[in-house]
Amino acid sequence: MAHVVTQSCCNDASCVSVCPVDCIHPTPAERAYIRTEMLFIDPVACIDCGACVDECPVDAIVPPEDLTPETEVFAAINAAYYEDITPDVVEEVAKAPVAAVSVGAARDPLRVAIVGSGPSACYVAEELSSSAGIDVEVTILERLPTPGGLVRYGVAPDHAKTKLISTAFSRTLSRKNCAVLLNVDVGQHLSHDEVLAHHHAVVYASGAPADRSLGIPGEDLPGSVSAREFSAWYNGHPDHAERKFDFSGERAVVVGNGNVALDVARVLTSDVARLVGTDIADHALESLAASRIREVIVLGRRGVGGAAFSTPELLGLSQIPGVEVTASGFEQGEPESRALHRIKASMVDNYARTIPSSGTRRIHLQFHRTPVSFFGDGRVSGIRVERNTVHSPGGEPVVVGTGEFENIEAGLLVRSIGFRGVRIAGLPFDELRGVLPNQGGAVVDPSTGEPVAGVYTAGWLKRGPSGVIGSNRPCSIETSQHIVRDYLEGRLEAPRHSTADFMELVGSRQPELVDLKGWKKIDAHERKQGKVHGRPRLKIVDVAEMVDVARGMARVAR
């Protein structure tokens, strides 16, 4: 029987390259890869060799005999993908032919600075560091004393397998030709021009640290928070560790129904006994233990077919002990043309048939609701929504209001409608999309279409906040290959200053610099403290304390 891709799939497609029979799809070369929620193994073509199991960085691929009652549905999910589309008819992404370039043209080592240390940054570093035939020096610059980006501060604490990808990233950061400079803020300690003067190229892979706006009245009232802020808080991000949230009411509403929205709903409804074995921040665990929230309503503007959550995340809701999942606002048995969509619709149908029990916590999925305003006297006490329908007059679905309104009372409103990048001083910026304008990762001046010399981007700042962790891998590879070609073809200006000059400059500007050895001390300290409390790690959430630990001045155990 065939192997099966299960819930923790990260989409980095490392399994694709090792499969001897090309049975894992969609691949990064296929257009469907851009929007896929996971990868799928063809149950007919798979020869059960297990090569993909060894390669998978997050233990998402299992032989059929290892499926559990909770994961056996993934055998059907994998098979359903091939009911919709077969590998021999996939549409591949059109790519311009690439002319050969002589490596012999390279002289001095290619020096690249990468701003950020999350998945996209690490994939760029890995691709560059392992480039064959040329010498490459990579410098990682991260404003926090800890690397990892969304792996550390964005992945929900109950998704431990997803966090396993950090092991691969740690190997990249430990490469001899990769320097890691943490607690260094480009824009505060160093300017863009100063970084570029010491490198052939600078890659901005700093993610999307701002929020999209609903643009409705009351959005800024106290008690209305973004999912980005909330998830950063429970994940122990230093910028949000001191935040306070009101859990005194019995109901919370999450606006938006993507995977982050479901993360928030799970954390708010889970019993702390389920979370205590995770790496959730201590302050969050303490606050959630006192929470009175019993119900979380997750609002979506469209029906089930237009919902942004993935099938694995939807399935995961049913596996939270002591939490019931219900659904409403859509027509049960809504027709779906694709097999994968039918599976998702079937799950929601089952949730809709659930009759809630008294005394249990509940997650309620409510569809076809458009937010109109937040209301409350001095702070939010609820949200007003309009019921809607979806029409497709020209092929594209359009949400149309019905003129029917309802008020939903809630003490906490979480906006989960997407992230956006922020402007970087001195560089062009696409305000509409919240990204650096670019062509294949090379930043361009939108007024002329000409490249901005030596400046590149990767990840969400390049393409917008789409995909999961592994989706950044082909995106980052494209950027890395662009840099190497520009270097070999002589389009990059040689650094005006040496590597030693740069290290001296950074040290003079930021005396509290943390290097890779310092981060390993922080990591070891957190794991040691976690072991004392029966947890995988106890995150440090204070920057000053991180620096102390990195310098070997560990504080007394908490």
N, C-alpha and C positions, 0 to 999 in steps of 0.2 A: 504493500500500500504506500501511497505517496506521503511525503513529509508535508507539514502544514505550517503556514505562517500564522502566528497568533497575535494576541492583543498588544504586546509591547513593541511591535514593528516600528523601527525608527526611519525607514525609507532611505537609508544612506546607500543602498544598492550594492554594498560590498559583496553580498551573496550572489549577485547577478554574474559577476566576472568569474566566479569559481565554478558555476554550474556547467557541467560538461555537455548537457543536452538542451541548454537554452530554454528552461521550463519555468523561469521566474520572471514575471512581468507585472506592471509595465517597467521597461528599462529606462534609464535616463535619455536614451536616444528616441524614445517614443513620446508623441505629443501628450498622451494620456498621463504620463508621469507627473506633469506639472501640477495636476489637480488630484492625483490619487491619494486616498486616505491611508493606504498601506500597500504592500506588495503581495502577490498571490502566486502560489505554486500550482502548476497545471497537474491535476491528479492523474491524467492519462500519460503525460510525457515523462513525469518524474521517475527516475530509476532507483530512488531510495539509497543513493550513495553516501549521503550525509555530509558532503563537502560544504554545503551551505550552513549546516549546524555549527561546524567548527569556525566558520568565518563570521557568523552573526555576532555583532558587538553587544547585543542586548538580550541574548537568549530567547529570541522570539520564535525560532523555528524548532519544531519538535517532531519526532516520529509519531505515527498515529497511535501506537500503543501507550504513549505518554500523555495523550489527551485526557483531561479530567471532565467531569460533568459540566464544569463551568466553561471549559474551552472547546468542547467537542463541536459546538456550533461553527467553529472556524473551519472545519472540514467542508461544510456546506458553503461557507462564505468564499473560500478559495475556489471551489468548483463553480460557484455562481459567476465569478468574473469571466470564466471561459465560456459560459453560456452566452454572455453578451458580446465578447470579442475574442477572436483567436489570434495567436501570435503571427500567423502568416498573412493577416490582413491589417495589421496595426499601421497607423499613420506615423511615420517618423518625422522628427523635427528637421526642417530644412536647414542645412548648414552650408555656408560658402566653402568652396574647396580651399584647402590650405597648402600654400606652396612650401617646398622644403627650404630650410634655412641651415646654413652651415654652422655647426657648433664651433668650428675653428675660428670664427670671427670674434668669439668672446675672449677677453683679456682679464681684466680685474674681476674679482668676485661680484656677482649681482647682489646688491644690498637693498633689502626691502624692509620697511617698517610697517607693521600692521597695528592699527589702532582698534583695540577690542580684544577680548580673549574668549569669546563664546564659540559656538559650533562653527559658524562661517569663518571666523578668524583662524581657528585651529585647522579647518580643512584647507584653507589657503596656505598656512604654514607647512602642513604635511606635504601638499603638492609641490610647493617650492623647495622645501628642504630635501626632497627625494628626487628632484629633477636630475635626470641622467645627463652626463656630459659637461655640465657647467658647475662652477663653484657658486654657492648661494649662501648668504648670511641673512638670517631673518631676525628681526627685533620685534617682540610683542610688547605693546604699550597698553596698560590697563589702569584705569583711574582708581579701581578698588585694590586692596591688598590681596584679594583672592581672585583667581581666574575662574572661567567657566561660564560666565554670562547666564543665559537662560537655563543651562543645565543645573546650575546651583540655585538660581533665584527665580526660575520660571516653571520648572517641572514640578507638578504637584507632589507633595511628600509621600503620598500613597502609591506613587509610580516608581518604586525602587528599581525595577528592571530597566526602565528608560534611562535612569541615571548611570547605568553601567557603561554607557558610551564615554563617560569621563575617563575610564581606564585607557581607552585608545588615545584620547586627547592628551593625557598625561605623558604617554610615550612620545608624542609629537613635541611637547614642550621640553622634554628632556633630551632632545637631539643636540649633538655637540655644536651644530651650526645654528642653533636657535637660542637667542638671549631673551629672557623674560624679565621685564621691568614693570613691577606692580606698584600701585599707589602713586602712579604718575598720570597726571591729567593733561592731555593735549588740549590746549586752550587756556589752561591756568598756569601750569609749570613750564610748558613749551608751546611755542606757536607752530602753526602748520609749516611756515616757511623755514623755521629752524630745523624741524624734523626732516623736511625734504632736502635741505642743504647738506645733510649727512647721509642721504640714501639716494639710490637711483629712483626709487618709487615709494609712495605711501599708499597703503590700502586702508580705507575706512570701512570697518566691519563692526561698527558699534551698535547695530541693531535699531530698534524703533522704540525709544524710551518715552514717547509722548502718547497721548490718547486722542482718538477721534471724538468729535463732538456730536451729540444728538441734535443740538440747536433748538431745544424746546424750553419753554418757561420752567423755572424751578430747578434746572439741571445742576446749578451750583449751590443749592441749599445744603446746609450741614446734614449729614446722613445719606447724601448721595455721593458715592465713591466709584472710582474706576476699578475694574477687575485687575488691571495692571498694578495699581497701588495695593489692593487687597492681597493679591497673590505674592507680591514682593514682601508684604508684612508677614504673612504666615511662613514664608520661606527664609526670613531672617535677613533681608537686605538692609544694610546699615542706614540707607536713606529713609527707610520707612519703619524702622524698629520701634520708634517712639510713638507711632500712630495709635489712636484709640478709636475703636468702633463700638457702636451701640448694639449690643445683643440682648437688650432688655425686652424687646417685643417678641411675639411668637411667630411672626412671619417676615420673611425677606423676599425681595423680588430681584431677579437677575434679568436685565434687559439684554437680549441677544441669546442665541442658542448654538454657539460654537463650542469647541472642546474646552476652551478656558472657562466658559460659562458653566459647563458641567463640572469642571474641577472645583469651582467656587461652591456649587450646590452640594457636591460631595463633602467638602471640608465643613461646610456649615451644618450639615445634617448628621455627620458621622459622630458616633459616640467616641469620646476621647480615648477609651480603651483601645479603639482601632488605630488611633493616630499616635499613641504613646510609643509604639515600636518603630516610628519613622524618624526622619530628620527634621520634622517640623520645628520651627523656632520655639524655644521655651516660653516666651511671652505669649505667643499665640495659643499654645497648649493650655496655659493658665487661664487666658480669657475665654477660650472656647469651652473649658470645663464649667464655667459659670453661665454659659449662654442659655437663654430661654427660648431660642428659636426652635420651632417644631416643624415649620413648613417653609419650603423654598419654592417659589413659582418662577419658572424659567420661560420668559416670553420670546416668541418668534414671530416675525412679520409674515412669514410665508407658511405653507403647509409642510408636511413631512419631507416631500421631495426637495424642497428648497432649504431645508435645515442645514446649518453649517457643521453640526457635530458629525463625527465619524461613527461608523457602525461599531467598532470596538469600544469607543467611549460610551455609546448608548447602551450597549450590552453591559458594561461595567456598572451602570447604575443599579442593575438588578442584583448585584452581588454585595451590596452594602448591608451588613447585619443590622436589623432593627429599623430599616428604612424602606418604606413602600414607595413605588413609583406609579404615578397616574398620569393621564393625558386627556386633553380635551381641545375643542376649538377646530377640529378637522373632521372630515367625513370618513368614518370607519370604512376600510376597504377601498380607499381611494385608488383608482387604477394606476399601476406603475408598469412601464414598458420594459424596464431593465431588471434582470434577476437580482442584482445587488440592491437596487432600490426596493424591490419587493421584500427582501429580507428585512431591511430597515423599517419599512412600513408595517411589516408583520409584528416586529418588536413593539412599535408604538401602539398598534392595535391591541396587543396583549396588555400593555400598560393601561390603555383606555378602558379595558374591561375589569381592571382591578377595583374592587370596592374597598375604600380605605377603612382601616380599623381604628377605633378610638385608642388614644394613648400611644400611638406610634409616630415616629417622625416621617415626613413625607416630602418627596420631590415631585412637583406637578409641572408637566410640560404643557404649555398652553400656546396654541398656534393661531395664526391669522389675527394678530393683535399689533396695532401700530401705536407706539407711545405718542401721546399728545402733550402732556405736561406732568411735572411733578408738583404735588401740592403739600402744604403744611404751613403751620404758623411758627416761623423762625427756624424750623427744621422740617425735613420731609416726614410726612405721615402716610404717603401713598402716591400712587401713580394713576393718571387718567389715560385710558387707551381707547382706540377706535377699532371696532371689528372691521375686517377687510376681506376681500376676495382677491384672487389672482387671475388675471386674464392674459392671454397671449395673442393679441391681435396681429402682431407682425412677427410672431415667432418667439420674441423675447418676452418673458413673463413680466407683467406690470401689476403692482399692488394698487388696488382701487378701494377706497373707503366706502363703507356702507351707510355712514351717517348714524350708526348705533354706537353709543359710548358707554363705558362702565368705569367705575372707580375701584381700585384695588388698594386696600389699606395695608401698609407695611412700615416697619420701623427702620428698615435698612434697604436701600436701593443700590444695586451694583450694576454699573454700566459696563457691558462686555460687548462692545461693538467694533473693536479693532484698535490697533496701534498705528503710530506713524513716526517716521524719523524726524530729527530736528536739524535745523540749519547749522552748518559748520562755517565759522567765520572765514571769509575770503574765498569761499567756493560757491559755485552755482547750486541752486536748490529748486526742486519742483514742489511748490507749495501745495498743488492740487493732490499729488500722489504721496507727498511726504517722503521723497527719495532724492538721492543724488542723480541727476540726469546722466545717463551713461549709455554706451554702446558696447555690449559684451563685457561690461565691468570697467571699461575705461571711461572716466568721467569726462563729459563734454560740455562745452558752452552751448546752451540751448539756442542762443541767438544766431550762432554761426554753424553749429554742428561740429566744430573743431575740437579735438581732444585738449583737455587741460593737462599740460605736460607733467608726466610723472605721477598723476593722481588716479587712483582706482577705487573700486568699492565692491563689496560682496555681501551676501545675506539680505536681510530685510531692508537695509538701507539702499540696496541695489535694486531689488525687485518688488518691495512692499512686503507687508507681514502675511506671507502665505506659506503653507506647507508646515512640515514638522522638522525635527532636528536634522534628519538625514537628507531632507530636501535641499539643504545648504551645500551638500557635497558637490553635485554637478555644477551648481552655481559658482562655487568657489574654484573648482577646477577650471572652469571657463575663464574666470578672472586671472588665475595664475598663469594659464597658457598665454593669455594676452600679454601679460607682463614679460614673460620670457621671450616671446616673439619680438616685442618692441625693443627689448634689450639687445637681442641678437642682431636685429636690423638697424641698430644704432640710433633709435629714436628717443633714448633716455639719456639725459644729461648726467655725466659722471658726478658723484658727490664732491662737494667743494672742501669737505673736512673728513677726517678719518674716523674710524670706529672708536678709537681711544678718545678723540676729541668729544665725540657724542656722549660717551659714558661719563666723561668729566663734566660736561655741561649738565647732564641729568642729575648727577650727584650734587652739583652746586645749587641747582634749583629746587631739588626735593631731597633734603637730608634724610627723610623718613622713607626712602626708597626700600621696597621689599623685592628681593630677587627670588629665584626658584627655590633656593635652599630655605629661604625664609618662609615661603608658602608651604613647603614640605613640613616645616616645624608647626605651622598653624594646622595643617591637615592632621598630623600625628596627634597634636594636642586635642583637637576636636574629637577624634576617634577614641582617644584614651578616656576623655571625660564622658563620651557617650557610653563606653563600655561599663563605666562605673554605674550608670543609670539604666543599663539594659537597653540602650538605643544605638543605632549605627554611628551617630555622631551627635555632639552637642555644639551647634553652630555658635561661633562668636559673632555678635552683631554690632560691636563697637569697634570703629577703625583704630582708635588708640590702643585698645587691648590687642587687636590683631598685630599691630606693629611691635608691641612689647613681646608678644609670643614669638614673632618672627626673629626677634633679637635675642631670644633665649631667656627672656624675663617673664616666664609663665606665671600667671596669677594663681591665687589659691583656688582650688576646686570649688565650683558653685554647688 
